[in-house]
Amino acid sequence: MVNWHRFVPTNFEYDFEQNKLAAPSVTFEEATGCFFSDFQIRRNKSYRDRYQPIGKTIGGRRLKIIFQLKPNSVVRIITG
């Protein structure tokens, strides 16, 4: 079980060719920034290996990101 209050990602992955962050106008920097502020986390209902953090960007924008947690604390961002 992940201790989300102490979680620090070691790296981020994102498929820029399929850029699913563009439709909701979320940048990669905003998506990664949510992990370095206070956030709440929920499991994704559709996929057991995915999570939904709800947090704020450094600029204060409230976001919900969908990501997959891979081994060694690597975060694969799916969409926002």
Summary of the structure (lengths in Angstrom):
residues: 80
radius of gyration: 11.7
end to end distance: 23.6
largest distance: 32.1
contacts: 195
relative contact order: 0.27
helix: 15%
strand: 36%
